[in-house]
Amino acid sequence: MKINHFGPIQTNPYKNQIEKMDRLQKTSSSDQVQISTEAMEMQKGSRIETERQAKVDELKNKIESGEYQVNPREVAKKMYEFWNN
């Protein structure tokens, strides 16, 4: 059996991968995002959301300062109405 020598086998198996990464880094461009005016309006939120957040913040402040008092009769009344209607 005869084995022919085709050339030196001094190739780096990772050479192609390294060259590919180099090419990608050289040719890469920065990405850009464009947001439409409708999307900007949706991100701002509605009037209801801002009012709701204001109420939540007010309740948080009252709870933290100890000013918030729960009316047990009113809570029981709302629970009764919810479960019986």
Secondary structure, 3 states (H helix, E strand, C coil): CCCCCCCCCCCCCCHHHHHHHHHHHHHCCCCCCCCCHHHHHHHHCCHHHHHHHHHHHHHHHHHHHCCCCCCHHHHHHHHHHHHHC
